[in-house]
Each structure stands twice: as C-alpha cells, then as structure tokens.
Amino acid sequence: MDDLVCKYVYVDGKMLGESIDVHRNMLIVKVESRFYAVPVKLVKKVEGDRVHIEKFDRKKAETEGKKWIEEKSRPVSIEELRKYGFGEE
C-alpha cells in the first residue's frame, strides 16, 4: 500500500490530485483544499509516480475525506513533541 502514497492520481487520463495516505482501505487524495477518500479497490494500476483510479462518487469521497481529517488532525501534545525530539533542550 505504501506504493500508493506521494503520487499523482489520475481519473480517465486527467490528473485529479496527489495521494497522501492510505487509511482503512481508502486512498486519501488531496485535491486543492479538499481531501477525497477513495476505496483502494478502485485503483486500476500504478505506473511510476502515477496512480490510475476508476471513477468514483465525489460527494461520498469528500464526506469520507472529512472524517479522515477529523481523525488525523488532532492536536499534538508537548509530551509527544518531546518524544520525537522537539521542544526545549
């Protein structure tokens, strides 16, 4: 699944956006300021830095993308930052 991240996503030969995550069998695609969650089963092929997917329900994908944002964009605590080497020295 890691081979799907950080690639350009195409639908019908047209670039849609950029893949940024795979979460719960959904490919998260950033399209301008929106995030779409597209089922991984819609991936047709991967060629180099391109992921080709089938057409999908954009409203449903955007709704699922909002759920991904809510789950993934929680505040980071000072303790978590320190654990990763950030903070006061």
C-alpha positions as YAML, in Angstrom:
chain: A
units: angstrom
residues:
- id: 1
  name: MET
  ca: [0.00, 0.00, 0.00]
- id: 2
  name: ASP
  ca: [2.94, 2.34, 0.57]
- id: 3
  name: ASP
  ca: [3.48, 2.36, -3.18]
- id: 4
  name: LEU
  ca: [0.25, 4.38, -3.49]
- id: 5
  name: VAL
  ca: [1.39, 7.37, -1.40]
- id: 6
  name: CYS
  ca: [3.05, 10.56, -2.72]
- id: 7
  name: LYS
  ca: [1.92, 10.01, -6.29]
- id: 8
  name: TYR
  ca: [-0.24, 11.87, -8.76]
- id: 9
  name: VAL
  ca: [-3.74, 10.44, -9.04]
- id: 10
  name: TYR
  ca: [-5.46, 10.21, -12.44]
- id: 11
  name: VAL
  ca: [-9.06, 9.51, -13.43]
- id: 12
  name: ASP
  ca: [-9.78, 8.94, -17.13]
- id: 13
  name: GLY
  ca: [-6.32, 10.22, -18.05]
- id: 14
  name: LYS
  ca: [-6.79, 13.54, -16.22]
- id: 15
  name: MET
  ca: [-4.86, 14.44, -13.10]
- id: 16
  name: LEU
  ca: [-7.12, 14.67, -10.07]
- id: 17
  name: GLY
  ca: [-4.70, 15.40, -7.24]
- id: 18
  name: GLU
  ca: [-1.98, 13.84, -5.11]
- id: 19
  name: SER
  ca: [-2.19, 10.75, -2.90]
- id: 20
  name: ILE
  ca: [-1.15, 11.47, 0.68]
- id: 21
  name: ASP
  ca: [-2.23, 8.47, 2.74]
- id: 22
  name: VAL
  ca: [-3.85, 5.04, 2.75]
- id: 23
  name: HIS
  ca: [-6.22, 4.71, 5.69]
- id: 24
  name: ARG
  ca: [-8.70, 1.90, 6.32]
- id: 25
  name: ASN
  ca: [-8.55, 0.68, 2.72]
- id: 26
  name: MET
  ca: [-9.12, 4.20, 1.43]
- id: 27
  name: LEU
  ca: [-6.68, 6.18, -0.71]
- id: 28
  name: ILE
  ca: [-6.62, 9.76, 0.58]
- id: 29
  name: VAL
  ca: [-6.27, 12.20, -2.31]
- id: 30
  name: LYS
  ca: [-5.59, 15.92, -1.81]
- id: 31
  name: VAL
  ca: [-7.36, 17.98, -4.45]
- id: 32
  name: GLU
  ca: [-6.66, 21.69, -3.94]
- id: 33
  name: SER
  ca: [-8.07, 22.34, -0.44]
- id: 34
  name: ARG
  ca: [-10.26, 19.20, -0.35]
- id: 35
  name: PHE
  ca: [-9.48, 15.64, 0.64]
- id: 36
  name: TYR
  ca: [-11.14, 12.66, -1.01]
- id: 37
  name: ALA
  ca: [-11.16, 9.15, 0.49]
- id: 38
  name: VAL
  ca: [-11.40, 6.74, -2.45]
- id: 39
  name: PRO
  ca: [-11.68, 2.97, -1.93]
- id: 40
  name: VAL
  ca: [-8.36, 1.28, -2.73]
- id: 41
  name: LYS
  ca: [-10.28, -1.31, -4.76]
- id: 42
  name: LEU
  ca: [-10.81, 1.43, -7.39]
- id: 43
  name: VAL
  ca: [-7.08, 1.60, -8.13]
- id: 44
  name: LYS
  ca: [-6.62, 0.25, -11.67]
- id: 45
  name: LYS
  ca: [-2.85, 0.49, -11.98]
- id: 46
  name: VAL
  ca: [0.27, 2.21, -10.68]
- id: 47
  name: GLU
  ca: [2.86, 3.50, -13.16]
- id: 48
  name: GLY
  ca: [5.90, 5.23, -11.71]
- id: 49
  name: ASP
  ca: [4.64, 8.35, -9.94]
- id: 50
  name: ARG
  ca: [1.06, 7.92, -11.20]
- id: 51
  name: VAL
  ca: [-1.91, 6.09, -9.70]
- id: 52
  name: HIS
  ca: [-4.81, 5.49, -12.07]
- id: 53
  name: ILE
  ca: [-8.22, 5.04, -10.44]
- id: 54
  name: GLU
  ca: [-11.74, 4.37, -11.67]
- id: 55
  name: LYS
  ca: [-14.47, 7.00, -11.50]
- id: 56
  name: PHE
  ca: [-15.93, 7.40, -8.02]
- id: 57
  name: ASP
  ca: [-18.69, 9.19, -6.12]
- id: 58
  name: ARG
  ca: [-17.06, 12.54, -5.32]
- id: 59
  name: LYS
  ca: [-19.62, 13.61, -2.70]
- id: 60
  name: LYS
  ca: [-19.20, 10.39, -0.77]
- id: 61
  name: ALA
  ca: [-15.40, 10.54, -1.15]
- id: 62
  name: GLU
  ca: [-15.34, 14.11, 0.16]
- id: 63
  name: THR
  ca: [-17.53, 13.16, 3.13]
- id: 64
  name: GLU
  ca: [-15.17, 10.28, 3.94]
- id: 65
  name: GLY
  ca: [-12.21, 12.62, 3.43]
- id: 66
  name: LYS
  ca: [-13.62, 14.96, 6.08]
- id: 67
  name: LYS
  ca: [-13.80, 12.03, 8.50]
- id: 68
  name: TRP
  ca: [-10.13, 11.31, 7.79]
- id: 69
  name: ILE
  ca: [-9.24, 14.94, 8.55]
- id: 70
  name: GLU
  ca: [-11.12, 14.84, 11.87]
- id: 71
  name: GLU
  ca: [-9.37, 11.64, 12.89]
- id: 72
  name: LYS
  ca: [-5.87, 12.55, 11.70]
- id: 73
  name: SER
  ca: [-5.66, 16.24, 12.59]
- id: 74
  name: ARG
  ca: [-5.80, 16.12, 16.34]
- id: 75
  name: PRO
  ca: [-3.56, 18.45, 18.38]
- id: 76
  name: VAL
  ca: [-0.13, 17.11, 19.32]
- id: 77
  name: SER
  ca: [0.81, 17.29, 22.99]
- id: 78
  name: ILE
  ca: [4.07, 18.74, 24.32]
- id: 79
  name: GLU
  ca: [4.97, 15.23, 25.55]
- id: 80
  name: GLU
  ca: [4.53, 13.81, 22.04]
- id: 81
  name: LEU
  ca: [6.70, 16.57, 20.58]
- id: 82
  name: ARG
  ca: [9.45, 15.90, 23.12]
- id: 83
  name: LYS
  ca: [9.26, 12.17, 22.38]
- id: 84
  name: TYR
  ca: [10.20, 12.97, 18.80]
- id: 85
  name: GLY
  ca: [12.99, 15.36, 19.73]
- id: 86
  name: PHE
  ca: [11.18, 18.70, 19.55]
- id: 87
  name: GLY
  ca: [10.98, 21.23, 22.34]
- id: 88
  name: GLU
  ca: [13.36, 22.72, 24.83]
- id: 89
  name: GLU
  ca: [16.92, 21.43, 25.09]
...
